[in-house]
Amino acid sequence: MARQARRIRVEVDRERCIGSAVCTFHAPGSFDVGDDAKVRWLEAGGASPEAIRSAVENCPTRALRLLEEGDRK
């Protein structure tokens, strides 16, 4: 039986974000830093789940929160 991958997304606390772009280094297809120097979550499809987890874990201000299918706030 094939195991189905869990869908992931990231919640961004824009008040905490300092625009360091560490997330874009780890998962460039899933994050972008806008003209306002704040990160934007693009989509999980741009990077592997491991890369996204790494981006979240390495955020210097902890402005990112990983949410997986079934997680609640």
Buried (B, 14 or more C-beta within 10 A) or exposed (E): EEEEEEEBBBEBBEEBBEBBBBBBEBBBBBBBBEEEEBBBBBEBEBBEBEBBBBBBEBBEEEBBBBBEEEEEE
